Amino acid sequence: MSDSELIKENERVAHRVFRFYSRKVFLAPNNRHFHELRINAALLLPEKEPLQGAVADFFYGCWFDIPYDVNNLFTRIKDRLYPHIQQGFLDCISKKRYVQRNSMLATRWSVLISPSLNEQNQRLRISSDDAKEIAKDITAELMQARDDKDWGTIEQIENEFFSHCIARHDRLAFSLVWFRLGKSDWQFDERWNNCQQHLDQTVKT
């Protein structure tokens, strides 16, 4: 196995572990151990958004621990976060704010909370590098689910992706995934058209 193949395999394993503990966190939101194992898996992934989403869920589910016992954890993760996101979590640690059910700190990877769509200044645009990583990941997951004939997983991944694109104005990831799936005869339904129209309207306004 080449180095690049080994890296990709390690990422696939990390994704599986991340999703396993995402389910655990969803079922036991206050279990700090599950949150920390999920964060450890996110640290092995190249994108920033899984880590940000996992940390946001942790700050929401274990809010009672946050001001007292997270410094070691935060020291490990802070350099993997965007500066304004890092500051948002620091505000929680210093009790200036709490993560709410709808939060600017959430991402499509969050399972306990949702990205905030209410305030224009909270509509955080992501970098093109992250958009490309997300597009690559989503395309691979959808193609694998189609090979497995796992239609329920396809719908779930698509819905998560649409929520991400709308919350973060991620037209680049949407366009890349649309293009790549189109080359593989993907069956695009009305949800895809609705998401595209929403993104187009956002640009015009």
Residue, then its C-alpha position, 0 to 999 in steps of 0.5 A: m500500500s502506497d503512502s497516499e493509499l495508507i493516508k486515505e485508508n486512515e481517513r476512512v477509518a477515522h470517519r467511521v469512528f467519528r460517525f460511530y461516536s456521533r451516534k453515541v453522542f446523539l443518544a447520550p448528549n451528556n457523556r463526556h467520554f463519548h464526546e472526547l473520543r469523537i473529538n479525537a477522531a475528528l483530529l485525524l481528519p483533514e477538514k476543520e468542520p468535523l472538529q468544530g462540529a464535534v467541539a460545539d456539540f461537546f460545549y452544548g452537551c457538557w456545558f456544566d464542565i466547560p468553565y472548569d475542566v477543558n483547558n487541556l482539551f482546548t490546548r490540543i484542538k485550538d490550532r485546528l480551528y479558525p481564529h473567530i471560532q476559537q474565540g467563540f469557544l474561549d468566550c464559552i470557557s470564560k462564561k461570556r456565552y453558552v452554546q445554544r441549540n442554534s449556534m454559529l459554532a455548529t457545522r453540518w457535522s454537529v448532531l446535537i445543535s444546528p448552524s444558526l441561519n438567523e443573523q447575517n453576521q453569523r453566516l460564516r463563509i468557509s475557505s475554498d480548501d475546506a469546501k474542496e475537502i467537503a466536496k471530496d468527502i461527500t461525493a465519496e460517501l454518496m458513491q459508496a452508499r449507492d454501491d451499497k444500495d443504502w438509500g436511507t444513508i444517501e438521503q441523510i447525507e444529502n440532507e446534511f450536505f444541503s443544510h451545510c451549503i445553505a448555512r455556510h453559503d458553500r456554493l463551491a462545495f455544492s457545485l463540485v459535488w453536483f458536477r462529480l455526481g453528474k458524471s456518474d449518472w446521479q439521480f438529482d431530485e427536487r431537493w438538489n434544485n431547491c438548494q441550488q435556487h436558494l444559493d443563487q438567490t443568496v448571491k443575488t441578494 
